[in-house]
Amino acid sequence: MVGPRARLSVLALALAACVAVLALSGSLDSAAIRDRVEGFGVAAPLAFIIVSALLTVVMAPGPLLAGASGLLFGAALGTPLSIAAATLGACLAFSLCAGGRMTPSSS
């Protein structure tokens, strides 16, 4: 049986390998990322909100998501997008934890 520390170590190594591959391939250029996102047009902010909310539910770091929104959309649009995504993510997480009940049970 594999312990939790071993699984966490494997996950950390896999994430580090992914970051290393991205960094060495040169695809972490902020201008290239912005150009790719601008190609999605009006759907880009909506897609960011949905993806960021889902990442919030799986406990991705909020400052990382906020920084990504600032990088992708600038401070003026990135701030409200981050707030909307964090709020939606919190609501989704609460709904999952509450079992779909949005009101307190009477039992």
C-alpha positions as CSV (number, residue, x, y, z in Angstrom):
1,M,0.0,0.0,0.0
2,V,1.4,3.4,-1.0
3,G,1.2,6.0,1.7
4,P,-0.1,9.6,1.3
5,R,3.4,11.1,1.4
6,A,4.5,9.0,-1.5
7,R,1.5,9.9,-3.5
8,L,2.0,13.6,-2.7
9,S,5.6,13.3,-3.7
10,V,4.7,11.7,-7.0
11,L,2.1,14.5,-7.7
12,A,4.7,17.2,-6.8
13,L,7.3,15.7,-9.1
14,A,4.7,15.4,-12.0
15,L,3.7,19.1,-11.5
16,A,7.4,20.1,-11.4
17,A,8.1,18.2,-14.6
18,C,5.1,19.9,-16.4
19,V,6.3,23.3,-15.3
20,A,9.9,22.5,-16.4
21,V,8.7,21.3,-19.8
22,L,6.6,24.4,-20.3
23,A,9.5,26.7,-19.2
24,L,12.1,25.0,-21.4
25,S,9.8,25.0,-24.4
26,G,9.4,28.8,-24.3
27,S,5.6,28.6,-24.3
28,L,5.4,30.7,-21.1
29,D,5.8,34.0,-23.0
30,S,3.1,36.4,-21.7
31,A,2.6,38.1,-25.1
32,A,2.0,34.7,-26.8
33,I,-0.4,33.7,-24.1
34,R,-2.4,37.0,-24.4
35,D,-2.5,36.6,-28.2
36,R,-3.8,33.1,-27.9
37,V,-6.5,34.2,-25.4
38,E,-7.5,37.2,-27.5
39,G,-8.3,34.8,-30.3
40,F,-11.3,33.5,-28.3
41,G,-12.9,37.0,-28.4
42,V,-15.9,37.6,-26.1
43,A,-15.9,33.9,-24.9
44,A,-12.4,34.3,-23.3
45,P,-13.6,36.0,-20.1
46,L,-16.6,33.6,-19.7
47,A,-14.3,30.6,-20.2
48,F,-11.9,32.0,-17.6
49,I,-14.6,32.5,-15.1
50,I,-15.8,28.9,-15.6
51,V,-12.3,27.3,-15.5
52,S,-11.2,29.5,-12.6
53,A,-14.4,28.6,-10.6
54,L,-13.8,24.9,-11.2
55,L,-10.1,25.3,-10.1
56,T,-11.3,27.1,-7.0
57,V,-13.5,24.0,-6.1
58,V,-10.5,21.7,-6.4
59,M,-8.5,24.1,-4.2
60,A,-6.1,25.7,-6.7
61,P,-4.4,28.8,-5.1
62,G,-6.5,31.9,-5.4
63,P,-3.6,34.3,-5.8
64,L,-2.3,32.2,-8.7
65,L,-5.7,32.5,-10.4
66,A,-6.0,36.2,-9.7
67,G,-2.5,36.7,-11.2
68,A,-3.5,34.8,-14.3
69,S,-6.5,37.0,-14.8
70,G,-4.4,40.1,-14.5
71,L,-1.9,38.6,-17.0
72,L,-4.6,37.6,-19.5
73,F,-7.0,40.5,-19.2
74,G,-5.2,43.4,-17.5
75,A,-6.0,44.9,-14.1
76,A,-9.2,46.7,-15.1
77,L,-11.0,43.5,-16.5
78,G,-9.0,40.9,-14.5
79,T,-10.1,42.1,-11.1
80,P,-13.9,41.8,-11.6
81,L,-13.3,38.5,-13.4
82,S,-11.3,37.1,-10.5
83,I,-14.0,38.2,-8.0
84,A,-16.8,36.7,-10.1
85,A,-14.8,33.4,-10.5
86,A,-13.9,33.2,-6.8
87,T,-17.5,33.8,-5.8
88,L,-18.9,31.3,-8.3
89,G,-16.2,28.8,-7.1
90,A,-17.2,29.3,-3.5
91,C,-20.8,28.8,-4.3
92,L,-20.1,25.6,-6.2
93,A,-17.9,24.3,-3.3
94,F,-20.6,25.1,-0.8
95,S,-23.3,23.4,-3.0
96,L,-21.1,20.3,-3.2
97,C,-20.5,20.2,0.6
98,A,-24.1,20.9,1.4
99,G,-25.3,18.0,-0.8
100,G,-27.3,20.4,-3.0
101,R,-29.2,21.8,-0.1
102,M,-29.1,25.6,0.0
103,T,-31.2,25.9,3.2
104,P,-30.4,24.4,6.6
105,S,-32.1,21.1,7.3
106,S,-34.8,20.9,9.9
107,S,-33.6,17.7,11.6
